Each structure stands twice: as structure tokens, then as C-alpha cells.
Amino acid sequence: MAERELIARHLAPLATSPAARGLADDAAVWTPPLGRQLVFTHDVLAAGIHYLPDDPASDVAWKLLAVNLSDLAGMAATPAGVLLGLGLSAGEDAAWQAEFVAGLGRALDRFGVALWGGDTVTGLERAVLGLTAIGWAEPGRVLSRAGARAGDGLWVSGTIGDAGLGLAVARGTAPFDKALLNRFRRPTPRLALGQVLGGVASAGMDVSDGLLIDADRLAQASGVGLAIALDAVPLGVPAAGHDDLLARVTAGDDYELLFTAPAGVDVAALAGATPVTCIGEVVAGSGLALTYRGQPMPLPARLGWEHA
């Protein structure tokens, strides 16, 4: 399908926001809420790296949007619009493109976000899909990885490691489990939680590359240490032993929120319907200190996913 046809037939019907200008111009024009800070993020999904060749195109579109919105959630921002960049190969035929756009439309509706524009290119060796998400937050309420202080509690939302199990399901190396598969293919960004944490949590981010590696990044940015009780980490499926537990906390694609909060904050009440769990505390020093059932544990050689 030619670029002009793809835009006219599939993408233009999604771009109903006035900022998109009907996709007739080369750029979007948006008037942000008065007095708000703007927050921008951009993530890329590459075929064979971030999703599998057999993943439904509609789920790939959902994930592309969700991972970017998760970055906004981790900074307490409210999403407003997105710019889409599609680099396609011969494998993304007209049927794939139509399914992708249908999934994108459902995801935009689900999270209340507008498509403002973007660009497409074909002829790549394999697909590389990018998306820029733009959001806003009230001044002074944007979360950062820096800011954690000794004595703060360390919290995480939802459950950890389910997406790693879902990847095994997608690869056919684990029994079929639809819920776990959806955790890998269709993550749900914690937007509502992120917005209430702004101005309350001392530091925060989303968990995309694995709980431990992202906790280490937060610790480094804040100049503190983190004491983590591995047996407190919430799991959707019970771990089958020590090695399985370590695999869960180093798997990526969870897209939960990891944050710190002063001891006096009633985090559970603040989170409302979103499940949150205290998994440790901020301590003086640097790096991570792990315990399991009260006993110290060495750090694994691999803390999480890192691009080479």
C-alpha cells in the first residue's frame, strides 16, 4: 500500500484532533493547557527484538502506544497526543497495516490520546516502529528518578515478571496462558497512579527493562542505596524457586511503576484501586542490597535487559 493511501485510508480517520489538522500539513499545532509543563518521550519497537514476527499487528500497535504512555506515567504526566513513525518492510503488507491501524485506534480510544501526525517509510529490511508521546503536568509535580531520600519506602505497582512469562508463552516454550500473553503483548500503562504520585512521591519511573536494573537506575540517579526484600516483590504467579524468582525480577516489559515515598504517606490510599506493594526502603550509600526471607543475597550477574 502506498504511503498516501495508507495515510488517507487508515491514519487520517484516527487523526480527529484539531491539532492534527487532518494530516494535511507537515506538522501538528497544539495549544497546551495554560501554565503546564510539557513532557515528551519517544520509544521504538523493532521487529524481532521488542515483538515477535507472529505477534498480531493490532497488539504491536497497542504495545507501541502503551510503552510510551508508561514513560509519561512514570513522570506523573497526562498524555495529550502522539506522533507516529512507521518504518516498514515487505512483510507488513496491506492486511498487516490495516490490522495495525485498527489496534492503534482501539488503544488511542482506551487511553484517551489523540493521533497528531507522523511519517511512514517502506522498504526496510525489517520493521522499526517509533512513537513520540507528548503530555503535560502541573509545575512542581513532574516525577524524576532523582529525589529518593534515606528512610523513604520503595514501592511497585501491580505484579512483576508476568510479561517475561508471557514472552515464553508467545515463543511456545510455556503452556498457553492468555492473561500472561496479554501482559507481554498488551501492557497497561499506570497513568492514573502516575498522576496522583506527582508532587507526593519523592522519585519514580516505570519498570521496562526489569525491576532490578530499573531500581539500580533510580538509585544511581538519586545517589542512594535501595534495600529490596525479594520475598516482598508481588508476583502474579508463584515463583518456582530461587532461580525463577531472579528471572522474574530481571525480566523486562512489566510497565509497572517503581517509586519512593516518604514514610508518612499513605500510599495504598493514594493508589486507590491500583495495587501497590512496599518492597524495601531507601538507605544511605549506593546500589542495591537484596535479601530473601531476611537473609542477604548476592546480586545476579545480569540485572535486566540492556541493548548491546
C-alpha positions in Angstrom: 0.0 0.0 0.0 1.4 3.4 -1.0 2.1 5.9 1.8 -0.5 8.3 0.5 -3.2 5.6 0.5 -2.1 4.3 4.0 -2.5 7.8 5.4 -5.8 8.6 3.6 -7.5 5.3 4.2 -6.3 4.3 7.6 -4.5 7.0 9.6 -6.4 10.2 8.7 -9.7 8.8 10.2 -7.9 8.4 13.5 -6.5 11.9 13.5 -9.6 13.7 14.6 -8.0 16.2 17.0 -7.8 19.8 15.7 -4.1 19.7 16.5 -3.6 17.1 13.7 -5.1 19.5 11.1 -6.5 16.5 9.2 -2.9 15.3 8.5 -2.9 17.8 5.7 0.1 19.8 6.9 3.7 18.8 7.8 3.3 19.4 11.5 0.7 19.4 14.3 -0.4 22.6 16.1 -1.4 22.2 19.7 -2.1 24.7 22.4 -1.1 23.2 25.7 -3.0 23.8 29.0 -2.1 27.2 30.4 0.8 27.1 32.9 1.6 23.4 32.5 5.0 21.8 31.9 5.3 19.7 28.7 6.7 16.2 28.9 8.0 14.3 25.8 9.1 10.7 25.3 10.0 8.6 22.3 10.3 4.8 22.2 11.0 2.4 19.3 9.8 -1.2 18.7 11.9 -3.2 16.4 10.6 -6.4 14.8 12.4 -9.5 16.3 13.7 -7.5 19.3 10.7 -5.9 21.0 8.0 -8.1 19.4 7.8 -11.4 17.7 7.0 -12.0 14.0 3.8 -13.8 14.8 2.5 -11.2 17.2 -0.8 -9.8 15.9 -0.3 -6.4 14.3 -3.1 -5.0 16.5 -1.2 -6.0 19.6 2.0 -4.5 18.2 0.2 -1.2 17.8 -1.2 -1.3 21.3 2.2 -2.0 22.8 3.9 0.8 20.8 1.5 3.3 22.3 1.4 1.7 25.8 5.2 1.7 26.3 5.4 5.4 25.5 2.4 6.2 27.7 4.1 4.2 30.5 7.1 6.6 30.3 4.7 9.5 30.8 3.0 7.7 33.7 6.4 7.3 35.3 6.8 11.1 35.3 3.3 11.9 36.5 2.3 13.3 33.2 -1.1 13.3 31.5 -0.9 12.3 27.8 -2.3 14.5 25.1 -1.1 13.4 21.7 1.3 11.2 19.8 3.3 11.3 16.6 3.7 8.0 14.8 6.8 6.9 12.8 6.4 3.7 10.8 9.4 2.1 9.1 8.0 -0.9 7.3 9.4 -3.9 5.5 7.9 -6.1 2.8 6.4 -8.3 5.5 4.0 -5.6 6.6 1.5 -5.9 3.8 -1.8 -4.2 3.4 -3.6 -6.6 5.7 -1.0 -6.1 8.4 -1.2 -2.3 8.0 -5.0 -2.4 8.3 -4.8 -4.6 11.4 -2.1 -2.4 13.0 -4.2 0.8 12.5 -7.3 -0.8 13.9 -5.4 -1.8 17.0 -3.9 1.6 17.3 -7.3 3.2 17.1 -8.6 1.0 19.9 -5.6 1.8 22.1 -5.9 5.6 21.4 -9.6 5.4 22.5 -8.8 3.2 25.5 -6.2 5.7 26.9 -7.9 8.9 25.6 -5.0 10.1 23.5 -5.0 11.8 20.1 -3.0 11.0 17.0 -1.4 14.2 15.8 0.7 13.1 12.9 3.9 11.3 11.9 5.6 9.7 9.0 5.9 6.4 7.2 8.7 4.8 5.1 8.8 1.4 3.4 11.5 -0.9 2.0 13.4 -1.6 5.3 14.9 -5.0 5.9 12.7 -5.4 8.9 10.1 -3.1 10.6 11.2 -0.4 13.1 8.2 1.4 14.6 8.6 4.6 16.6 6.2 6.8 18.5 6.6 10.2 20.3 4.1 10.9 23.1 3.5 14.4 24.4 2.0 15.0 27.8 1.7 17.7 30.4 1.9 18.1 34.2 1.4 20.8 36.7 4.7 22.7 37.6 6.4 21.0 40.5 4.6 17.7 40.1 6.8 16.0 37.4 8.4 12.9 38.8 12.1 12.2 38.3 14.4 9.3 39.0 16.3 11.6 41.3 14.8 12.7 44.7 14.7 9.5 46.7 16.0 10.0 50.3 17.1 7.6 53.0 14.1 6.4 55.0 11.7 6.5 52.1 9.7 3.4 51.3 10.3 1.7 47.9 7.1 0.7 46.2 6.0 -1.0 43.0 2.6 -1.3 41.3 0.9 -4.4 40.1 2.9 -7.6 39.7 6.4 -8.2 38.4 7.6 -10.8 35.9 4.3 -11.7 34.2 5.5 -10.3 30.9 8.6 -12.4 31.0 6.3 -15.5 31.4 4.1 -14.2 28.6 7.1 -14.0 26.3 7.7 -17.7 27.0 4.1 -18.3 26.1 4.5 -16.3 22.8 7.6 -18.3 21.9 5.8 -21.6 22.5 8.1 -22.6 25.3 5.5 -22.4 28.1 1.8 -23.6 28.2 -0.7 -21.2 26.8 -2.0 -18.6 29.2 -4.0 -15.8 27.8 -3.5 -13.5 30.8 0.3 -13.9 30.7 0.4 -13.5 26.9 -1.5 -10.2 27.2 0.9 -8.9 29.8 3.6 -9.3 27.2 1.7 -8.1 24.2 -0.8 -5.6 25.6 0.7 -3.8 28.7 -1.4 -1.3 30.5 0.4 2.0 31.5 -0.3 3.1 35.0 -1.5 6.6 34.0 -3.9 7.2 36.9 -1.4 6.1 39.5 1.4 8.2 38.0 -0.8 11.3 38.0 -1.6 11.0 41.7 2.0 10.4 42.6 3.1 13.7 41.2 4.2 16.1 44.0 3.9 13.2 46.5 6.4 10.5 45.6 10.0 11.5 46.0 11.2 9.7 42.9 9.7 7.4 40.3 10.0 5.7 36.9 8.4 2.8 35.0 9.7 -0.7 35.0 10.5 -1.5 31.4 13.9 -3.4 31.4 13.5 -5.4 34.6 12.8 -4.5 38.3 16.4 -4.8 39.4 18.0 -2.9 36.6 15.5 -0.1 36.8 15.8 0.1 40.6 19.5 0.4 40.1 19.0 3.3 37.7 16.7 5.0 40.2 19.3 4.5 43.0 22.1 6.0 40.8 20.1 9.0 39.8 19.1 9.7 43.4 22.6 9.0 44.8 21.2 6.5 47.4 21.1 2.8 48.0 18.0 0.6 47.8 17.4 -2.3 50.2 15.0 -4.7 48.4 13.3 -7.7 50.0 12.8 -10.1 47.1 10.2 -12.1 49.0 8.1 -9.0 49.2 8.0 -8.5 45.4 4.5 -9.1 44.1 4.2 -11.9 41.6 1.2 -12.8 39.5 2.3 -16.5 39.5 4.2 -18.0 42.5 7.9 -18.4 41.7 9.2 -22.0 41.4 12.3 -21.5 43.5 15.2 -19.1 43.8 16.3 -19.1 40.2 12.8 -18.5 38.9 12.3 -15.5 41.3 15.5 -13.9 40.0 14.3 -14.5 36.4 11.1 -12.6 37.2 12.8 -9.5 38.7 15.3 -9.3 35.8 12.7 -9.8 33.1 11.6 -6.7 31.1 8.3 -5.4 29.7 6.4 -5.2 33.1 5.5 -1.5 32.6 4.6 -1.1 36.2 5.6 2.0 38.3 8.6 1.9 40.7 8.6 4.8 43.1 9.7 6.0 46.5 7.6 7.9 49.0 8.2 9.3 52.5 7.3 7.1 55.4 4.3 9.3 56.4 2.5 8.9 53.0 -0.5 6.5 52.9 0.5 5.1 49.5 -2.2 2.5 49.4 -5.0 5.1 50.0 -3.4 7.3 47.4 -3.2 4.5 44.8 -6.9 3.6 45.2 -7.8 0.6 43.0 -4.3 0.2 41.7 -2.5 -2.5 43.7 0.8 -1.3 45.2 3.4 -3.1 47.3 6.2 -1.9 49.5 9.3 -4.0 48.6 12.0 -2.2 50.5 13.4 1.1 51.6 15.9 3.8 50.6 19.1 3.7 52.5 22.3 5.6 52.6 25.1 4.5 50.3 24.7 3.3 46.7 23.5 0.4 44.6 21.2 -2.5 45.5 21.2 -4.7 48.6 19.0 -7.8 48.2 17.5 -10.0 50.9 15.3 -13.1 50.8 13.4 -14.1 53.9 15.7 -11.9 55.9 19.0 -13.3 54.5 21.4 -11.3 52.3 21.5 -12.4 48.7 24.2 -11.6 46.1 23.2 -9.5 43.1 22.7 -11.6 39.9 25.3 -11.1 37.1 22.5 -9.7 34.9 20.2 -7.2 36.5 17.9 -6.9 33.5 17.6 -6.1 29.8 20.3 -3.9 28.2 20.8 -3.2 24.5 24.3 -4.2 23.4 
